[in-house]
Amino acid sequence: MIGITAIIELIKTGFGFFQKKEQSKADLDAKNSHEQNEITLEETRKGFTWRQGLGWVLTFIVFYNYVVIPLLALCGVLLPAIPLDQVWKVLIILIGGS
């Protein structure tokens, strides 16, 4: 009988440990998200930042590929396209995705 009680207590302790670990991870994620929001707000107050500059450059690259190249191709001027797979990834991260 004592063996079964000890095993049940051990299982309860193990579940409690994992629940606390998951809860602390969620708290840490919420704290990191809040801190990142504060950093973003502070950078926005400063005016033009490197993030905004990077956003403008990447947006221009997308504009170049989808608007400038086709328009100039209609006029007979052929320009090389810039690969967009990495550009899209960085733009999504800048917008706030993961």
FENFENDA-V477810 format. One record per residue. N is the residue number from 1. RES is the residue in one letter. PHI is phi in whole degrees, 0 to 359 (* if undefined). PSI is psi in degrees with one decimal (NA if undefined). Layout:
n = <N,N>
res = <RES,RES>
phi = <PHI,PHI>
psi = <PSI,PSI>
This chain:
n = <1,2,3,4,5,6,7,8,9,10,11,12,13,14,15,16,17,18,19,20,21,22,23,24,25,26,27,28,29,30,31,32,33,34,35,36,37,38,39,40,41,42,43,44,45,46,47,48,49,50,51,52,53,54,55,56,57,58,59,60,61,62,63,64,65,66,67,68,69,70,71,72,73,74,75,76,77,78,79,80,81,82,83,84,85,86,87,88,89,90,91,92,93,94,95,96,97,98>
res = <M,I,G,I,T,A,I,I,E,L,I,K,T,G,F,G,F,F,Q,K,K,E,Q,S,K,A,D,L,D,A,K,N,S,H,E,Q,N,E,I,T,L,E,E,T,R,K,G,F,T,W,R,Q,G,L,G,W,V,L,T,F,I,V,F,Y,N,Y,V,V,I,P,L,L,A,L,C,G,V,L,L,P,A,I,P,L,D,Q,V,W,K,V,L,I,I,L,I,G,G,S>
phi = <*,295,296,292,297,295,294,297,296,297,295,299,296,297,297,298,298,291,293,294,295,296,295,292,294,296,297,295,298,295,294,297,296,297,296,294,296,296,297,297,297,295,294,294,292,289,110,286,238,295,294,294,298,296,299,295,296,294,296,296,297,295,301,301,291,263,240,294,299,296,295,290,294,296,273,96,263,259,240,286,273,262,299,256,300,288,298,298,300,292,298,296,294,295,290,129,277,231>
psi = <-41.3,-33.9,-41.3,-41.5,-41.1,-39.9,-42.3,-43.2,-40.0,-42.1,-43.3,-42.2,-41.6,-45.2,-40.3,-39.6,-46.5,-34.6,-41.2,-39.1,-43.7,-40.7,-42.8,-33.2,-41.1,-40.5,-41.2,-42.0,-41.9,-39.8,-43.8,-39.8,-42.9,-43.5,-39.4,-38.5,-39.6,-41.4,-43.9,-42.2,-41.5,-41.5,-35.8,-36.7,-28.5,-23.2,-135.4,125.6,173.5,-31.7,-42.1,-40.7,-44.3,-39.7,-43.1,-42.5,-46.5,-37.2,-39.8,-38.0,-42.9,-43.8,-43.3,-46.8,-38.5,-16.8,-54.7,-50.0,-48.1,-38.5,-43.1,-29.4,-33.2,-31.3,-2.4,3.5,118.6,124.3,151.4,145.2,152.0,129.5,133.3,-2.9,-46.1,-34.1,-45.4,-41.2,-46.6,-40.3,-41.5,-40.1,-41.4,-37.0,-28.0,3.9,-173.7,NA>
